[in-house]
Amino acid sequence: MRQSLDMSSIRTLSGRSTVEAITGLAQQLDKANVVYNAITYEYLLSAYAKADNPDQIMPLLARMYQTGVRPSLRFFHGALNLSARFAEARLQARILEEMKGAGYDIKTIAVYSYMIRCMRNNGEIERALDTVEAMRKENISLTLFICQQLMDMSIELNHPDIAYELLKEGVMLNFFTEHHHHIYMDLLRCAALNGSHVIVKDLWQVVLDRNIVPDEGLCHYILHVAAEHGDSRLGSDVIRILGKAGFPYKESHFAPLVEAFAASGDWKSTLQVLDLMRKAGLTPTQETTRSIAFRLGKDTDAVRLARNALDDLQKENAIDILAFNLVIHAFAYNNQYEDAMETFRKASDMQVKIDIETIHSVLDACIHAEEVAAGVRIFNQYIHGDIKPNATTMSKMVTLMCTQDDYEDAFKYLESMKAMGLVPLRGCYYRLVKKLASHQDTRLSIALDEMKACGYQMTAFLQGHIDKHMPQDEENVEDREPRR
């Protein structure tokens, strides 16, 4: 009969079928008045474990005590394992008490392993760490299983710092070999997603030393960490590995690298990335250079350093037109007209081909400095052939004309824009409306009608400006937008 129980427990039956088979055999034992022994209860527990039924553990123990059977160590280990599988912490605590009462040592590596597994399934990381500390006080060394359980739990709960300390301990204990590469990758990904720069930097080098090839998604995460912390060295290394691994370069790879270089203040490398992108077959966009524009817009010293970087890049014939335009635009934004124009005049020396964005940057400088004649001269000189005006170009010319008292030419450019089939930008209409209102020009109502026809709404600020300068009887009251 014992052999039948044994065979039934290992047979490839479903959990429910196994329980039915074993309980049926147990009933036969009862009818035959065969006394159960400790092994019989082990088989019964095995069947309930296969059926995912931890609720039968305590009834089995109660029956064993009633019949004078001392539970075996194997039974207790099976019970602890079954309770751990289902994260039954209270049940496991009761089993430990029973085990201790039965005279078994509960401070063993096997018992601690089941306890840690239960804690992992419950997400009790603090309790697990306290348990590890208790193990150390008992001079019980960690095992690969325990270390993996703790690391998995730390990663799942987004504690890369804890996982990293465990990894270092596991490495010292020679737990992790070439068969455990996924551990390094999982932890590196967790650290990158949590922005843990120091851990990412250290683990990145470990990964490379072990010849582990990171996937493209992980490289993306690490690039963003490098950008956030201004770590241009890490960012450059990730780009190198992406190319080495055969991943096609994308704009999204380089944008974080640009941000990292810009944050580090290395303007030569920052601007050189744009040239490298083109050589890799990618076209830099405004999204790529957003971090550059942001930093140059708030730091005039940085603009000067970026301008000097252009001179350095000129020697290497590595100036991208977008970098050139960014520097001019930064000078314009910071009201450094002379510097903007000096840089623009160097276009030929720097071997860059001026494009429409270059003209826009120079026109911005002219607008800020109210240098109308210079803006008109540049427009007439360069807007032809390959450089064709668009709505932005013409709108800037309207805005430029509005910086002087004689603003009649603003209407000339506005009409030219309409003739080209272009829609004037909202900003140029707002500037024109403000100018007309300031001069109490009766053409204000026409401009307002055209502005609304283009889909641009009146703002409270613009309406306030009109109210301040225009007499009420000269306003087109009926067409005014309601005040907000």
Beta strands, then each sheet from edge to edge (+ up, - down):
end
